[in-house]
């Protein structure tokens, strides 16, 4: 709600300070007095287009600022400066900001309705919430929003898992290849060391057999072989021990020495018998060693490292293959979440279509009271909105309001309506029947009385008065029937002072209001005209159940 408006050097306004109150305020005045300049000042605060032509002749810049009460109880200060060169600056609470940010804040607190309006209701994306408000569908709409968020979360997880799977496909292929390469060789722990020994034995097989045979012969078979000769040695040592006890310790080692020699002889004989030095065996061993060396070069350096790498591959492959199972589970989660969302959204959509028909009928009835007897407002549900890429937290519906003012004329999008007067009345009807605006917001109506009079003007006044119970309503009008319903009446006038035209705004008390209404009714302020104005005011006050309440402090432009 606007509490205070200040305008400096804007068009014919030298300076203007205006206090505004809650409820329904009208601005009246002669044509060309400057009513549109006051609304233009408010439009600048809502982020409207600025031009250097707006700056008063001789001034360096025009400045418009207002103090507004936000719904949260905080005060918001909006300020707009326009230089004579056409440059514009915007401030929110004294801080320089962008025009876009001012539009966001301005349209949150101000809503314009008229031929040059920029109100949110002309945006098709804002039509669906109107339908939900009218049908009291907040609870099912909230259920749909929750289900949508759950579905989007499930879909994001599934898409993430699929992306990870795609990124892992190449790694899966590489690991599978490495696993097969190692498994084809199938190494065993210590195999390379054992094969190195075998290769050396096979490479020197002939020499190995010859040495074993010679050594075995020297121990057993040749003349003077060591083991038979040892028998004589031990007999001699036994005689020595009988004479010299110090040899007894050597005699005690006889069993160990003979056992070692026997083992050596057995090993020599076995080795000579087992060694087969065929070239085929040597080739096989060398081929096997070469295969192990290749693995060690790629995955080593040791064979134990190769075997450890194979173990890790197995774990990694299991984890990657488990990802396929995870995708299946996430797919089921996404399908369940999608189904829950669609069930809720389709139920909400069915209720919306019933609400749409009801809203269209009620809008036609209100518009008929507003001198638009043939007007139709149709709620158009878009085609193809059921495609998943079109789903939103609001559901599966794509809605836009279509309007037709005359019989035989096809309804067309509300945003394309040309007539400011028709547009204002449609907006007024919508605000009455369905609005998403927060209480206390400032609604500005211009040209709402275009082409109407009589009972239609009375209906417009009643609706504006009704809106004034929830919002701060500011309306420019030329009709006394509408002005008489206002809580606050401001007169915009123009005068020449010191050779310069200046516009001023005065908040009227009860007597001055009679004079202004008389002027609106008859063009003069004769006693008869004032008596008619008084009668109109009395009837309105009786209908409203209360008297006129002008602003606590009158404000004026100088």
Order of alpha helices (4+ residues) and beta strands (2+ residues): beta-beta-beta-alpha-beta-beta-beta-beta-alpha-beta-alpha-alpha-alpha-alpha-alpha-alpha-alpha-alpha-alpha-beta-beta-beta-alpha-beta-alpha-beta-alpha-beta-beta-alpha-alpha
